Amino acid sequence: GRTLHRGLEYEVDWQALPALTFSAAGAFARHTYAFSRAVEGGETITDGDDMDTAPRNMHALRALWSPRPVLDLELELTYAGSYFTNAANTHRYHGHRLANLRLGWQATPRWRLTTRVNNLFNRAYADRADFAFGNHRYFPGRMRSVFVEAAVELR
């Protein structure tokens, strides 16, 4: 079957102060079926219904503070909107909001250390959700995770 995809993607950066930058990126989109058909499992896809597991809204806001040339701190807020979890558009995942934090330090011109904390507030969320075999299924996202990275520039 055919599908139809319409939307708007955006990316905006704003240098508020010499050491403070805000940015936003995301999409407003609608992904729909362009056909009608009964499918396995008793579902019926209807022309114009939303495609399952396709949120209409996905957004990220970031604030980057660089008080010194060798130090930066970034807070990121992400939003995944709600979406239908089955082709018949009768079940829905509510979407989620997450916060991530990153601290970077340029130790020397060649060495950079970075620490990231993903899912800062330890929220339960689904990387993907669907409705199959008569049940809601959730593929869980990571709980709070801390990553430490050391990078060296080889010359």
Buried (B, 14 or more C-beta within 10 A) or exposed (E): EEEEEEEEEEEEEEEEEEBEBBBBBBBBBEBBBEEEEEEEEEBEBBEEBBBBBBBBBBBBBBBBBBEEEEEBBBBBBBBBBBBBBBBBBEBBBEBBEBBBBBEBBBEEEEEBEBEBBBBBEEEEBBEBBBBEEEEBEBEEBEEEEEEEEEEEEEE
